Each structure stands twice: as C-alpha cells, then as structure tokens.
C-alpha cells in the first residue's frame, strides 16, 4: 500500500484576493465544482492507496476534515502542526507516524496543484514505486513545455523516453529568464513538482544523515501528541523548536540516492492568475469569464467575480486580470500577476484587513460574514451546518438580535431553551449567557444584528465549547 501524505498549509498570497491566509487557495473552488484539495485527494485514491494523512494547522483542521468527508473520505487522518515550519518537519512527522510499517511507501503531495491524466499519474507513481522499493528517494518532475521562472528545476543524468526512473544529478532554484531558457534547451531538466515517493525507513534514514537536528524534536512532538475531536494534535513545545526548512533544502539536495520520474500530464501549481487563466482554457480571443462576469471586445483577459451580486464587466481590455470580491478588487496586467504577492505584502504593512482575512469566516460549526458594519452596529449572515453548535458564551459590550431565515435554530438564553423556525426571532441582552445550535438535517441560516460600544470578535466569554476552543 502507498500512504498519501497531503501537505495542506500555505498562506495563499499569489492568488489574492480569492486566496488569503485565512482561506488559502487549496480550499477554494478555482476550477470546477470541487476544491484543489478535494481533487488532490481524488487523485490519490484507488486500490493501491491507503487512507490519506493530511498535514495542516489548527486554523484549517475542520475545513480539511469537512472537505474530506464531502467526497466520501471519512477515514482520512488529519494531523495538526502547531506552527508553520515549512515541509521538512511536516514530512518527517508523517514518516514517524508511519514508522511501525517501515517498508510502507509514502507519496507526498501538495494540496493545491492541478493535474490532468490521473491514469498517467498513477502509472508514473507505480514506476517510481519500483525504484523506491530498492531504497531510492523518488521525486517527480514535469516535462517543461516552455522556459518558466516560477518553478525550480531538476537535472537528470539523461532524459528517458517514458516514466522510467533515472538518477537526479542536481536541483536548481527558480532561475532568471535566460537561465530558464538554457535549462529547457538542455533537454535534461524537469520542473520540480514537489511530489515525492519513498519507503518510510529510507526517508527517516535520510533525515538522520542530513537533518539529524530534526529527529528528536519530531519524535518528541509525536510522543506529546493528543487525539482531539478526531484530529492528531502534535506536541507544540517540541515542534516549535524545529527550524523552518523545505524537504529539498534539508534532505533531498544532500542525498545521493535520489531518482526522478518524468510526468508529461498537464500540471500546474496555479501559482499566479495567469497560470489559472491558462489552466481554465481561454476562448479564441484569450478570454476567461468566471462567475458574474461579462467581457466585451477583450483579448487575453481574465474576469472573475466571486459575488453573485457584483457583476464584473470588462470593455476593451487587453492582457488584464480583474478579480472582484465583496471586500476587495484586483486589477493587474497579466504579465505582472506574479507581483500580486508583493501587493499583499504592502497591504499587510499597512494593516489592511483584506490582506489576510477572508470576507466569509469559516468556523467548525459553519460560517459567518458581515453584511454591514457601522458605528455601534453590525449585521451578519450566519450559517450553522446540521448538528453544528456554537459555544455557550456571553458578551461584555454588545447585545444581539437573531432572526432565522431558513431552517431551525435551537436557542439557549440563560435557563430558557427554545426552537425558532423561519421568520422567528430572539433578543440576546448584553451579558446574557447564550448559545445557538442546528438540530435539523439542513443548514440553518440567520441574520444577526449586533449593537453596542465594541463589536470585536474577541468580546466572547466561553463557558462550554464542543470544539475545545479556548
């Protein structure tokens, strides 16, 4: 069996505003009806694959679990990393969690890439498994069709005609344009896809040889781990002592037993808006329209609206990306889309909330979004999923009115518990201990009107919480 290890962190700045730190691109529906995370999981299922091991952080644990369940992967194991430490610590912890099966295969994959040709991918994985079974560390590279400065490169001893594993001779970080042209022209380079396959025993041995300082903290983090609501939460004290490093830097670039397998199937890491535009398949004029968007006399243009109430119209545009959301709009030259992350850096420095926060705030019980915010009042739309339950709480600075617009709400105010249905409402006085839950089989929606001197999300005193939040 091959154990998929899906890396599911990341800050998601290059596809801003659709992707942000609070809700990065892997959880978004950028192409088709499923998220990038879900399409990755589907690609890693089949008779040769065991249940996936998902490495993520505390903020995304419920989103990851829900998206797994939505496609029928109820046996996925979600592991919570206590801090952002790049891929090397995450991969080592995953290997140590599988250490009782030392000859088992680990297939490590990012959660935010796209790939066409699942059968070709599976064939390449099985070819790589033959090399991994002999003790090699296997990486997968994409056959380049153009010089590209956004990807790292793998140099092969020779380029095979098929998916035969061959010796990897060197890694090259993201090159400049002239170097990229030379690498592609050599005929011996692949794009580094961040995909790896190896036996558990061999990758642990590689860390012992090339990154021994990571072994003890990762073992301690696992020893201190706890099962929490179906998640595996790694021990924070030990994990936070780990240096942040990628598996390429920490291990792969130093190891001598590395093989590479070429992949020719369509692949992209969707690292920029022009990459997503290309993946979506522009029409004859080079135009892509997503959501409530209309293009007139445009060429090489990408229009995307994520709000059905905001219609985005482009007239006479050339080489433009325009992305509209309820709280932010991006307009950029297509050739400058790699600079979006620099714009996010500027927004962060200016403490602009949209740099990192998402207009819809996801919670383990559902989500909420602010519809209107003014002096001493705020209006929210709230969705509570079936069986979802907010914490038993009170507020020091605000009172609330709840109006149910769909479904059934079980509302607790003080000692009173009542059921509210569509068009019924309840008042929550300042300081009252209260809670809402959805006892029904369908999502419950309500409108919340807050009034008070302070309306921040930190004005919450929690008494009970089924999700173990502080």
Buried (B, 14 or more C-beta within 10 A) or exposed (E): EBBBBBBBBBBBBBBBBBBBBBBBBBBBBBBEEBBBBBBBBBBBBEEBBBBBBBBBBBBBBBBBBBBBEEBEBEEBBBBBBBBEBBBBBBBBBBBBBBEEBEEBBBBBBBBBBBBEBBEBBBBBBBBBBBBBBEEBBBBBBBBBEEBBEBBBBBBBEEBBEEBBBBBBEEBBEEBEEEBBBEBBEEEBBBBBBBBBBBBBBBBBBBBEEBBEEBBEBBBBBBEBBEEEEEBBBBBBEBBBBBEEBBBBBBBBBEBEBBBBBBBBBBBBBBBBBBBBBBBBEBEEEBBBBBBBBEBEEBBBBBBBBBBEEBEBBBEEBEBBBBBBBBBBBBEBEBEBBBEBBEBBEEBEEEEEEBBBBBBBBBBBBBBBBBEEEEEEEBBBBBBBBEEBBBBBBBBEBBBBBBBBEBBBBBBBBEEEEEEBEBEBEBEBEBEBBBBBBBBBEEBBBBBBBBBBEEBEEEBEEEEEBBBEEE
